[in-house]
Amino acid sequence: MLLVVPGPACEMLAPDKGAYVSVLTWAASETEYRSKVVPVMNEYCLDVVEITGVEPFTQREARGTVPDDLFEIAERISSPKHVIYGTFYTFPRVM
């Protein structure tokens, strides 16, 4: 799960909002995950504040804690280069 806030030129989130979003990609480690995900978020002018819960999809699936929207995302990943994000769950933030 990523916690993101909008950068100055962001068009995805209002300046007074933050968001949590699940992002899936193929990665062998948290370092590799970060190196693939952060640049993609930066392309949308989103600043990554925090990354939590990085783990293989199969482990999360085995625990039965995968929301339906993540299954849909997982089905779309067909290349190790893909970085696919889910729903942005926004919240007001103090500026």
Buried (B, 14 or more C-beta within 10 A) or exposed (E): EBBBBBBEEBEBBEEEBBBBBBBBBBBEEEEBBBEBBBEBBEEBBBBBEEBEEBEEBEEBEEEEEBEEEBEEBBEEBEEEEBBBBBEBEBEEBEE
